[in-house]
């Protein structure tokens, strides 16, 4: 799952291009923190773009993820083996495991989100109070 987050954040952080190198090579806390900062910056940048561009970004994330499917499944298998060796619970290992069915589900969810109405800046409910102040929930 960590790999999925890294891949998706990198697709956004690097101008929506798929990764060109192994995303988990020399992975450490510092690297994850850098990726988190890049992801946050990418999210802020995308929030001021059009709905079409955000939907395109989601589609490109799905395409980038699909392009590295073999790597994702291979690295996940290694993570599962390590988790078992480290004595992790069966429940945790089950949540950690990405098989073909889970992978296809992840892809379908990315594509489904791109097809849904964009919630950004949408007013969900609101009213004007007696003093004329507009109160709304986005």
C-alpha positions in Angstrom: 0.0 0.0 0.0 2.9 2.3 0.7 4.1 1.7 -2.8 0.7 2.7 -4.2 0.8 6.0 -2.3 4.4 6.7 -3.5 3.5 6.0 -7.1 0.4 8.1 -7.0 2.0 11.0 -5.3 5.0 10.9 -7.6 2.8 11.0 -10.6 1.4 14.2 -9.4 4.6 15.6 -7.9 6.6 15.0 -11.1 4.3 16.8 -13.5 2.0 13.8 -13.9 4.7 11.6 -15.5 5.1 8.0 -14.4 8.2 7.1 -12.4 11.4 6.6 -14.3 13.2 4.8 -11.5 12.5 2.2 -8.9 10.3 4.0 -6.3 11.5 2.0 -3.3 15.2 2.1 -4.1 17.0 3.3 -0.9 13.6 4.0 0.7 14.0 5.6 4.2 12.1 8.0 6.5 13.7 11.0 4.9 12.6 9.8 1.4 9.0 9.3 2.6 9.0 12.7 4.1 10.1 14.3 0.9 7.5 12.4 -1.0 4.8 13.5 1.5 5.9 17.1 1.0 5.8 16.8 -2.8 2.4 15.2 -2.6 1.1 18.0 -0.4 2.5 20.6 -2.9 1.0 18.7 -5.8 -2.4 18.6 -4.1 -2.3 22.3 -3.5 -1.3 22.9 -7.1 -4.1 20.7 -8.4 -6.7 22.3 -6.2 -6.4 25.5 -8.3 -6.7 23.8 -11.7 -9.7 22.8 -13.7 -11.8 19.8 -13.0 -10.7 18.3 -16.4 -7.0 18.6 -15.4 -7.7 16.9 -12.0 -9.6 14.1 -13.7 -6.8 13.8 -16.2 -4.3 13.5 -13.3 -6.4 10.7 -11.8 -6.5 8.9 -15.1 -2.7 9.3 -15.5 -2.2 7.9 -12.0 -4.2 4.8 -13.0 -2.2 4.5 -16.2 1.1 4.9 -14.4 0.1 2.4 -11.8 -1.0 -0.1 -14.4 2.4 0.4 -16.2 4.2 -0.8 -13.1 1.8 -3.5 -12.1 4.5 -6.3 -12.2 6.8 -4.2 -10.0 4.0 -3.4 -7.5 3.0 -7.0 -7.1 6.6 -8.2 -6.9 7.6 -5.6 -4.2 4.4 -6.3 -2.3 5.2 -10.0 -2.3 8.5 -9.1 -0.7 6.8 -6.9 1.8 4.4 -9.7 2.7 7.3 -12.2 3.2 9.1 -9.7 5.4 6.0 -9.0 7.4 5.6 -12.8 8.0 9.3 -13.1 9.0 8.8 -10.1 11.4 5.9 -12.0 13.1 3.1 -9.7 12.0 -0.4 -10.9 12.6 -2.4 -12.7 9.9 -4.9 -9.8 9.9 -2.2 -7.3 9.1 -0.7 -9.5 6.4 -4.1 -9.9 4.8 -4.5 -6.1 4.7 -0.9 -5.7 3.3 -1.3 -8.2 0.5 -2.0 -6.9 -3.0 -3.0 -9.6 -5.4 -4.3 -9.2 -9.0 -7.9 -8.7 -7.7 -6.9 -6.0 -5.2 -4.7 -4.3 -7.9 -7.6 -4.2 -10.4 -9.8 -2.8 -7.7 -7.3 0.0 -7.0 -7.2 0.9 -10.7 -10.9 0.9 -11.0 -11.3 3.1 -7.9 -8.9 5.7 -9.4 -10.8 5.7 -12.6 -14.2 5.8 -10.8 -13.1 8.9 -8.8 -12.2 10.6 -12.1 -15.7 10.0 -13.4 -17.5 11.3 -10.3 -18.6 14.9 -9.9 -15.8 17.0 -8.6 -16.4 18.0 -5.0 -13.8 20.7 -4.9 -15.3 24.1 -4.1 -18.8 22.7 -4.2 -21.2 24.1 -1.7 -22.9 21.2 0.1 -25.3 23.3 2.1 -25.7 26.8 3.3 -27.9 29.7 4.4 -27.9 33.4 5.1 -28.3 34.2 8.8 -30.5 37.2 10.0 -27.4 39.5 10.0 -26.9 38.8 6.3 -23.8 36.6 6.9 -23.6 33.7 4.4 -22.8 30.5 6.1 -22.0 27.4 4.0 -20.3 24.1 4.1 -18.0 23.0 1.3 
